[in-house]
Amino acid sequence: MDISKFSLQRGKLVHRARTPMHKIQATGRYTLLMALAVLFIGPFLWLVSTALKSPAAMAAFPVQFWPTQAEGSNFVLAFTHINFLAYMANSALLATINATLTTLSSALVGFGFARLKGWGKRPLFLIMLSTIMLPPIITTIPTYVLFAHLGLINTYWPWVLWGLASSPYLVFLYRQFFSTLPVELEEAAILDGCGYGRIFWQIFLPLSLPVIVTAFLLSFTYVWGDYIAPTLFLNQNNTTLAVAIGASYTDAQGNALVNVQAAGALLYIVPEIFVFVLAQRYFVRGIVTSGLRG
């Protein structure tokens, strides 16, 4: 039975007739959704098309949206033209370190805002949330100058420090989730002689698995796809795969191999998609459960 054809009136289900105006509105909504879907998926289809084109197809005029013959050797060349595995290992190492530290530090701060009492906690929380509206690019130059004076350029220490500093958005997610847990858990633990550190590690943190997965996935994705920070803070030997793909696919004359670069970009996003598919269930649950209480 199609529930959408009924409405609840005075506790009873009443059949709702679909007028021509309703059909026009539904058609308009679906048309808009289809147009947005094409708009969003268009660049990805263009990337796939470019990755499958041969050099001759790239130079053809007029431009072909989809090649008549797929060039699978682009993916082999993308993997062998640069030290793909080494750069991928650098990206995975940076993303894992930063995501792990950010997830734990944000959980600690979120727990403090949700369960601890103290003067000025609410204004401090609002100030922290206001930093979300600050574009990261604004602090890039001051951060670079600071790390240069500390001698941390061309090292992975900036990502460690950023991870220890937590993330305002993830702190907000943790704070919202921890606020939904019953206060009886905390009171029972205190009566058993537990301090807040033990309460956090043994009670609250294990219960927040969906939020932990969500925080880790968001942090990992951000570092994995970041291009600006590795370009500024790392050299060519220890940089990430994102930078290598953007700058290293050239021929002997220095011309960019766009089709090979597109193939490398597709290979680059495969691990990220794989991680998201594995954690999708927890990711959705973490987002939902973190917004239950204001």
Secondary structure, DSSP 8 states (H G I E B T S, - for coil): --GGGEEEETTEEEE----HHHHHHHHHHHHHHHHHHHHHHHHHHHHHHHHT--HHHHH-SS--SS-SS--THHHHHHHHTTTHHHHHHHHHHHHHHHHHHHHHHHHHHHHHHHH---TTHHHHHHHHHHGGGS-GGGGHHHHHHHHHHHT-TTSSHHHHHHHHT--HHHHHHHHHHHHHS-HHHHHHHHHTT--HHHHIIIIIHHHTHHHHHHHHHHHHHHHHH--HHHHHH--TTT--HHHHHHHS-B-TTS-B-HHHHHHHHHHHHHHHHHHHHHHHHHHHHHHHHTTS--
